Each structure stands twice: as structure tokens, then as C-alpha cells.
């Protein structure tokens, strides 16, 4: 049966693994380990996408479920003379939500803690000008929690342009059932899909068609599934996170079934079947 507590445990495990797009090896290995424990066969593409398979009663017109393991993040794009770092976003997200974020920077040899803050000349008593700082990535800087005060000291730590930066998840599991934190997109989806697979295998529930479960690694930057989707797949369902718009009137207590996106409507027959 579905174990809600196990879903939360899996989710917290996933949130503890930094996985900005491009730095996903650890989370991919975690998912592979869980699949092996469940007893689901899988293979991995050269880029790190996992393709698991549940054998069905029919090998024709296979189905697929897709979710992604990568998250938003940032990279070092410039080392300033004062020891602060300018960053570039990984994925499509606003710098408005970066201010104050606790982060971990991964160099080739070790990791460093830091905080993303607005670029401003801080005043002694009133912090003059902080409210006038533009909201863009040119006005966000990374302050390392290290005694570095110029660019040479930063480089002596082994930090270079292109190093990855992961956002701290800081998850909270509230008594009312809500789970709060960064990177729920789409680690909440992964935890749910893994629990469903465990339920199907442990309960010996057969699936009618061969079903592939695909965990991709570059959704955040707009990458697709590529060759991970095999030609025999006739129906595909994506499990992902979406901000609910006021006009949709969809509560957070259930799954939202999307009928289309900016590219157009989804398949009519599959959408009607899911309804």
C-alpha cells in the first residue's frame, strides 16, 4: 500500500542531495539505488537519464511516466576584486527569489557555504539604497563564509568560474500536512513516483502495458527526453510541479491535470481518459 510517511522520508532524502542541473550524479545514484531496492530494472543513458521498466501484460503500445531530478541553481560567472562572486542562474528563475538564499558552492576539490545577497553599499545604520537595487542577476552577489577579501584569495581556495552553486532546501514538514522548502520542484514528484513503483511491485499489481518510468536530468534548462523515449511508447504522462494561477482555482490538496501548455493542447484522448 501507499505509505505517506515513506514518501516524506524519501522526499527529505532527495532534498538533502544538491542537484542543480548539470550536477546530478549523486541524486541519479540515489534514485538508482531505490529502484534496485524495489526490484525494478533500469538502464542509464550516457547523459545520466534513468529509464526504468515495468513489464506489462502487453508489449505493444507501451506507456511512459516522466519526471526530472534536476533543480534550479546557479554558477560562478565572475570573481570580483573584493572577494565577492557574481553568479548566473541555472534554469529560468527570478533573482527576486535569490536574495537571502543559503547556498553551497562546489569547487573541484571541496564545497563552500555562502549566501546570495543584493549588490549594495551597506550603510552603517540605515542601509541606504538597498530598496533601490534593481531586480536582476547583475545585482546579486555570493558572499562566501570564508575569510576572503580579494579575488586572489578566492582563487587560492580553488574556486573558479563555472563552479556550481546549489540552493539550500531548508525543508519543513508541518503538522497540518504542508511541506515547505526549496527544490520541491520536482523532488516531490520523484518521491511520489518511487512510492507508486514500490506499491505496484510489493502488491504484485500488474500493469496492462509495458511501462517506462524516466527520470531526466536537464528539464530545468529546457532539455527534453531525447532518445530516452523509445519508439514503442504511445502514451506519456509527466509528473511535475507547477505554480497554480488564481484563475485555475486548483487547491494544493490534489493533483492538477493540465490540458495544455504554451505550445498547445495535450492529446485529447489521453486527457479525457485521465479525467
C-alpha positions in Angstrom: 0.0 0.0 0.0 1.0 3.6 -0.3 3.0 4.8 2.7 2.7 8.5 3.2 5.4 8.5 5.9 7.8 6.8 3.5 7.1 9.3 0.8 8.1 12.1 3.2 11.3 10.2 4.2 12.2 9.7 0.6 11.4 13.4 -0.2 13.7 14.6 2.7 16.5 12.3 1.5 16.1 13.8 -2.0 16.0 17.4 -0.7 19.3 16.8 1.2 21.1 16.0 -2.1 22.1 19.1 -4.0 21.2 18.6 -7.7 21.3 21.8 -9.8 21.0 21.0 -13.5 24.5 19.8 -14.6 25.4 18.4 -11.2 23.1 15.5 -10.8 25.3 12.4 -10.4 24.5 11.9 -6.7 20.8 12.2 -7.0 20.8 9.9 -10.0 22.7 7.3 -8.0 20.2 7.7 -5.2 17.2 7.0 -7.5 19.0 4.0 -9.0 19.6 2.6 -5.5 16.0 2.9 -4.6 14.9 1.3 -7.9 17.2 -1.6 -7.2 15.8 -2.0 -3.7 12.3 -2.1 -5.1 13.3 -4.6 -7.7 12.7 -2.5 -10.8 15.1 -3.0 -13.7 16.6 0.2 -15.2 19.2 1.5 -17.5 21.0 4.7 -17.7 21.8 6.8 -20.7 25.2 8.4 -21.3 23.9 11.7 -20.0 22.6 10.3 -16.8 18.9 9.9 -17.6 17.4 6.8 -15.9 14.9 4.6 -17.8 13.2 2.1 -15.6 10.8 -0.6 -17.0 7.8 -2.3 -15.5 6.9 -5.3 -17.8 3.2 -5.3 -18.8 0.7 -7.8 -19.9 1.2 -6.5 -23.4 4.4 -5.3 -25.0 2.5 -3.2 -27.6 1.7 0.5 -27.3 3.9 1.0 -24.3 3.4 3.8 -21.8 5.8 6.2 -20.1 5.8 8.3 -17.0 8.4 11.1 -16.9 9.8 13.2 -14.0 13.0 15.1 -13.5 15.7 15.0 -10.8 17.5 18.3 -11.6 16.7 21.6 -9.9 17.4 25.3 -10.4 20.7 26.7 -9.1 23.5 29.0 -10.2 27.1 29.1 -11.4 30.0 31.4 -10.7 30.4 33.8 -13.6 32.9 36.3 -12.3 35.2 36.7 -9.3 35.3 40.3 -8.2 38.3 42.1 -6.8 36.6 42.4 -3.4 36.2 38.6 -3.0 32.5 38.5 -3.8 31.2 36.3 -6.7 28.8 37.3 -9.4 26.5 34.4 -10.4 24.5 33.3 -13.4 21.2 31.4 -12.9 20.8 27.7 -13.8 17.3 27.4 -15.1 14.6 30.0 -15.5 14.0 31.8 -12.2 14.0 35.3 -11.0 16.7 36.9 -8.9 13.9 38.2 -6.7 13.8 34.8 -5.1 17.6 34.5 -4.8 18.1 37.3 -2.2 19.0 35.8 1.2 19.2 32.2 -0.1 21.7 30.0 1.7 23.8 28.1 -0.8 26.7 25.6 -1.2 29.4 26.2 -3.9 31.1 23.1 -5.3 34.7 23.6 -6.5 36.7 20.8 -8.0 38.1 19.8 -4.6 35.6 20.8 -1.9 32.4 22.7 -1.1 31.9 26.1 0.5 29.0 27.7 2.2 27.7 31.1 1.4 24.7 33.5 0.9 23.2 35.2 -2.1 22.6 38.9 -1.3 21.8 42.1 -3.3 24.8 44.1 -4.5 24.7 47.3 -2.5 27.0 49.5 -0.4 25.7 48.8 3.0 25.3 51.7 5.4 26.3 51.7 9.0 22.9 52.5 10.4 20.2 52.7 7.7 21.5 50.6 4.8 20.8 53.4 2.4 19.9 52.4 -1.1 19.0 48.8 -0.6 15.4 49.3 -1.7 16.6 50.9 -5.0 18.7 47.9 -6.1 17.4 46.6 -9.5 15.9 43.1 -9.5 18.2 41.3 -11.9 21.2 38.9 -11.8 23.7 41.7 -12.3 22.8 42.9 -8.8 23.1 39.6 -7.0 26.4 38.5 -5.4 27.6 35.5 -3.5 29.2 36.2 -0.2 31.3 33.2 0.9 31.5 32.3 4.5 35.3 32.4 4.2 37.9 35.0 5.2 38.4 36.2 1.6 38.7 39.9 0.7 40.0 39.9 -2.8 39.9 37.8 -6.0 43.3 36.1 -5.4 42.2 34.8 -2.0 39.1 33.3 -3.6 41.1 31.6 -6.3 43.6 30.2 -3.7 40.6 28.3 -2.3 40.3 26.5 -5.6 37.1 28.4 -6.7 36.9 29.1 -10.4 34.4 30.5 -12.9 31.9 27.8 -13.8 31.7 26.2 -10.4 28.2 25.0 -9.4 26.0 26.6 -6.7 23.2 24.7 -5.1 20.3 26.3 -3.1 19.7 25.0 0.4 16.3 23.3 0.6 15.6 24.1 4.2 12.5 21.7 4.3 9.8 21.9 6.9 7.2 19.2 7.5 4.3 20.9 9.2 1.7 19.2 11.4 -1.1 20.3 9.1 0.3 18.3 6.3 2.1 21.0 4.3 5.7 20.5 3.3 7.7 23.7 2.7 11.1 24.2 1.1 13.1 24.9 -2.0 13.6 22.3 -4.6 10.3 20.6 -4.2 10.2 21.0 -8.0 10.5 18.2 -8.7 11.7 16.1 -5.9 8.2 15.9 -4.5 7.3 14.3 -7.9 10.2 11.8 -7.7 9.3 10.7 -4.2 5.7 10.1 -5.3 6.6 8.2 -8.4 9.1 6.0 -6.5 6.4 5.2 -3.9 4.0 4.3 -6.6 6.5 1.9 -8.1 7.1 0.3 -4.7 3.4 -0.1 -4.2 2.9 -1.8 -7.6 5.8 -4.2 -7.1 5.1 -5.1 -3.5 1.4 -5.6 -4.1 2.1 -7.5 -7.3 -0.3 -5.3 -9.2 0.2 -6.0 -13.0 0.3 -3.1 -15.5 -1.6 -3.7 -18.7 1.2 -2.4 -20.9 5.0 -2.2 -20.7 5.5 1.0 -18.7 8.7 3.0 -18.7 9.5 5.4 -15.9 12.0 8.0 -16.9 14.0 10.3 -14.6 15.5 13.1 -16.7 18.4 15.4 -15.7 18.1 18.6 -17.7 14.4 19.7 -17.5 15.3 22.9 -15.6 17.2 24.3 -18.6 14.6 23.3 -21.1 16.1 20.0 -22.2 13.8 17.2 -23.4 13.9 13.4 -23.0 15.6 12.8 -26.3 16.4 9.2 -27.1 15.1 8.1 -23.6 11.6 7.8 -25.1 11.5 4.6 -27.1 9.5 4.3 -30.4 7.0 1.8 -28.9 5.7 4.4 -26.4 2.3 5.6 -27.4 1.2 7.5 -24.3 3.3 9.7 -22.0 2.4 11.3 -18.6 4.6 13.9 -17.0 4.7 14.3 -13.2 6.0 17.8 -12.4 5.5 20.9 -10.4 3.6 24.0 -11.5 2.6 27.2 -9.8 -1.2 27.4 -9.6 -2.6 30.5 -11.1 -5.5 32.3 -9.4 -7.7 31.7 -12.5 -7.3 27.9 -12.2 -8.9 27.6 -8.8 -7.0 24.4 -8.1 -6.2 23.6 -4.4 -2.9 22.3 -3.3 -4.5 19.2 -1.8 -4.8 17.3 -5.1 -3.1 16.7 -8.4 -3.8 19.2 -11.1 -4.4 17.7 -14.5 -3.1 20.1 -17.2 -5.0 20.2 -20.6 -2.2 22.0 -22.4 0.7 24.4 -22.2 2.2 27.3 -24.2 2.9 25.0 -27.1 -0.8 24.0 -27.4 -3.3 21.4 -26.2 -2.3 17.9 -25.0 -3.6 14.7 -26.5 -7.4 14.8 -26.3 -8.0 11.1 -25.8 -5.4 10.7 -23.1 -6.6 13.8 -21.2 -10.2 12.6 -21.3 -9.2 9.1 -20.1 -7.3 10.6 -17.1 -10.3 12.7 -16.2 
